[in-house]
């Protein structure tokens, strides 16, 4: 399995491998999606007009700046297909889909691997690379997947300045950013207004625990870019239940603020317990933890009906690298008991 969340080949497991909000889908979103099923005899709106308006209010953007998709992965594919870059720059380790989709269009990938040493931030060496790279596209994830590392606002500003000056397209994947205490401080969306070389990718998948509904969106201020991306999407790509659920999710900011606050507390508790057991836990944000331990930990946990994310298939990572979602206290204690055996 390339990604986490493979409960279909591992029925009955406690899943720590996928990073959805451990509080589950908000009741209002469930009810709206079920209502969407009742209305699913008709085609969805191909323009996603009401959903875009709801997301625009959620993000404090204009509706025309938003393109909706069947999850962030579909929009990533459309974006890369529309741009069709010959060369792209990625910072390892990063979400596996970037590499896969770039391979699909035959793009050469330039890897920046300096982040591997500290897993904390993109340092000056990355900025220097940006000044000299011949890449047409840079993709960054903030907070990063799988490490949870965060690009600091001052670094982000420099990255955006350099890419804009050099006319390099920058795609910021912010699918986990709403788990932060102050997401707007770290988001690139405030730089969108006068920058045709910037796009921001997000989804409700993780934050509102609705992975099965597939609600993603791309934000940009270049209408031509958004139109070109839309040409690479199928008609009616966002279902009626997903549309109804997404509109409801966009109104659940208070619920998200409360649950993400509880998750941050539990993540810190979990981090300390892992370190007490001798695991090396790397600094990170979001709703998951990245750590290293002995090889075979994935298989050991699976024998105890627990699924964790083996990160050895990420570029730049080796055996013994793992990622776990933060769940509720009882479930976290169950995982810790299994990890302690090793």
Secondary structure, DSSP 8 states (H G I E B T S, - for coil): --SS---SSSTT-EE-SS---TT-S-HHHHHHHHHHHHTTTS---TT-HHHHHHHHHHHTS-GGGEEEESHHHHHHHHHHHHH--SEEEEESS--HHHHHHHHHTT-EEEEE-THHHHSS---HHHHHHHHH---SEEEEESS-TTT-----HHHHHHHHHHHHHTT-EEEEE-TTGGGSTTHHHH-SGGG-TT-TTEEEEEESTTTTT-TTT--EEEEES-HHHHHHHHHTS-TT-S-HHHHHHHHHHTT-HHHHHHHHHHHHHHHHHHHHHHHHTT-EE----TTEEEEE--TTHHHHHHHTTEE-EE-TTSTT--TTEEEEE---HHHHHHHHHHHHT-
